[in-house]
Amino acid sequence: MSIEVKNLVKYYGDQAAVKDITFSVKKGEIVGFLGPNGAGKSTTMKILTGYIPASSGDVSVCGMSVTVDSLDTRRKIGYLPEHNPLYLDMYVKEYLTFVGKIYKVKNLKDRVTEMIKAVGLEVEQNKRIGALSKGYRQRVGLAQAIIHDPEVLILDEPTSGLDPNQLAEIRELIRKIGKEKTVILSTHIMQEVEAICDRVVIISKGEIVADDKAADLQMDATVQTVYVELEGSVSKNQLRSINGVNKVESLEKGWLLESSTDVDLRKEVAKFAQENKLLVLTLRKEEESLEESFKRLTTK
């Protein structure tokens, strides 16, 4: 595993920010690390990078302890924090060269040129960082995070402030990087998680409440919800009589039917419509979105 977190705990005074969490991330995997504000995401990421110490528990990166082998693990990590710290009076190329020298990057001039092209900074490369828009500053932050070719990339809100075109470009870049590296991505944009991430870890109030593929975070499959629009007169009591239906909700144009049995509710609705000579205008199974899953899991 590229990242191993075991029984991680972090206290700030008497307050537990992270409560005994355990998870792992393998090489070539992009994991979305999600949670409400104050859930413990940034604290966990700072511990992973060696920025702050844990109160207890074990964290290893590429087989090395972030506590025992602090400098070695930092060389393996690229980090883009939520509040991107940049030297605003430096020029883009100057800043990336400065960061590359810290990491003792070989063929630094070529590497800086490569990073500028990779994150789409060619037009802005001769400007001072302070003169850049927020979106371009994010690109500079991403370039500095990967300039030393790290094995692990930790990104805290990497697409904050980007326009739709920039979003697509940075997402594609992260997806490309994720084929060769381990990526942990924190974001509040659920479409971003669905588009990029192989897996989702959700933390709430310092505890992990979910660790699975995004598609598998939906509610128990035995609970079905079907939306139906019918042409013809039908009552709520009639719909309740359909085999398996235990809840009926009236909407503006149609009905929401819920079942807790393993029957295919769509077949039962179609059968009901045929028997009652009703025309089915719309019939679809309602799936829980990732955003709805997130709300359900973090507001229990």
C-alpha positions, -999 to 999 in steps of 0.1 A, spaced: 0 0 0 12 35 -8 -6 50 22 -15 31 55 -34 49 83 -40 28 114 -60 39 145 -52 76 139 -61 100 167 -56 137 169 -65 160 198 -64 198 199 -65 203 237 -94 183 249 -112 182 216 -108 151 194 -105 162 157 -98 127 144 -111 97 163 -93 63 157 -96 62 119 -81 35 97 -79 33 59 -54 25 31 -47 37 -4 -29 16 -30 -7 28 -59 -25 40 -89 -57 47 -69 -75 81 -68 -94 84 -35 -119 111 -28 -116 122 9 -149 138 18 -165 153 48 -183 184 61 -163 214 73 -147 206 106 -149 168 100 -112 162 103 -102 161 66 -75 188 66 -61 176 99 -57 141 85 -40 154 54 -16 175 74 -7 144 95 -1 124 63 23 151 50 41 153 83 30 189 88 15 182 122 20 152 145 -7 127 154 -17 122 191 -16 84 185 -18 58 158 4 49 129 7 65 94 30 52 67 38 64 32 54 41 7 62 17 36 79 44 57 66 59 90 58 97 87 71 100 122 103 80 121 112 87 85 98 122 83 122 137 56 121 106 34 83 104 34 81 141 25 102 135 -5 77 110 -17 47 134 -12 34 162 -33 10 185 -13 -14 212 -24 -30 226 8 -65 242 8 -51 277 13 -24 277 -14 7 294 1 27 311 -27 53 338 -28 33 365 -46 63 387 -54 80 359 -73 75 351 -110 60 318 -120 92 303 -135 113 317 -107 90 302 -80 89 267 -97 127 268 -101 130 277 -64 108 248 -53 127 224 -77 160 234 -61 147 226 -26 138 191 -39 172 189 -58 153 181 -90 177 170 -119 174 187 -153 155 215 -135 151 239 -164 135 212 -185 113 200 -156 100 235 -150 91 239 -187 74 205 -185 53 215 -155 43 248 -169 30 231 -200 13 203 -180 -8 226 -160 -15 252 -187 6 281 -175 24 289 -208 7 322 -213 12 333 -177 47 319 -170 65 353 -172 41 370 -147 44 376 -110 23 352 -90 5 381 -73 -8 393 -107 -24 359 -115 -61 350 -111 -71 326 -84 -75 298 -110 -40 303 -123 -26 304 -88 -41 270 -82 -22 258 -113 10 271 -99 3 253 -66 -4 221 -85 28 224 -105 49 229 -73 32 198 -58 43 175 -87 76 191 -98 97 166 -79 77 136 -94 63 124 -61 48 89 -56 19 102 -35 -1 134 -43 -24 150 -16 -47 176 -29 -69 197 -7 -96 215 -28 -74 216 -59 -100 230 -83 -111 259 -60 -116 290 -81 -114 274 -115 -138 282 -144 -155 253 -161 -129 250 -189 -101 250 -163 -120 225 -142 -121 200 -171 -84 205 -178 -72 201 -142 -95 170 -137 -80 154 -168 -45 162 -155 -53 146 -121 -68 116 -138 -36 112 -159 -14 116 -128 -35 90 -109 -26 62 -134 10 62 -121 7 77 -86 -14 75 -55 -38 105 -51 -59 116 -22 -83 143 -32 -104 164 -9 -133 184 -24 -169 195 -18 -177 191 -55 -195 158 -58 -194 157 -97 -156 160 -94 -155 129 -72 -177 109 -96 -156 120 -126 -122 114 -111 -122 91 -81 -119 53 -79 -131 52 -43 -146 75 -17 -137 78 20 -162 99 40 -153 113 74 -178 130 98 -171 143 133 -136 128 132 -148 92 123 -150 74 90 -186 67 81 -181 52 46 -152 37 25 -164 23 -8 -168 30 -45 -191 60 -52 -217 39 -69 -219 15 -39 -226 42 -14 -263 42 -23 -288 31 3 -296 -6 8 -306 -21 -26 -337 -38 -10 -352 -3 -7 -365 7 -41 -380 40 -52 -398 43 -85 -411 74 -102 -442 69 -124 -464 91 -145 -497 77 -156 -523 89 -181 -557 83 -165 -573 87 -131 -556 68 -102 -558 72 -64 -531 69 -38 -550 39 -23 -550 21 -57 -512 26 -59 -507 13 -24 -524 -19 -35 -495 -27 -60 -475 -57 -49 -445 -46 -27 -455 -9 -24 -454 3 12 -452 41 6 -468 64 -20 -459 101 -24 -478 124 -47 -458 148 -69 -468 176 -93 -469 153 -124 -465 118 -110 -460 95 -81 -431 82 -60 -435 46 -49 -413 29 -24 -408 -8 -17 -387 -26 9 -391 -60 -8 -369 -77 -34 -396 -75 -61 -389 -54 -92 -413 -26 -86 -412 -15 -122 -427 -48 -134 -454 -46 -107 -463 -10 -117 -464 -20 -154 -487 -49 -146 -509 -27 -125 -512 -1 -154 -521 -29 -179 -548 -44 -156 -563 -9 -150 -560 2 -187 -537 31 -178 -510 45 -201 -475 46 -186 -459 79 -196 -428 77 -174 -414 48 -153 -380 49 -138 -361 37 -108 -347 65 -87 -311 62 -77 -295 80 -48 -269 106 -59 -235 108 -43 -246 142 -29 -276 125 -13 -254 97 0 -231 122 15 -259 141 33 -274 108 46 -241 95 59 -229 128 75 -262 139 92 -271 107 110 
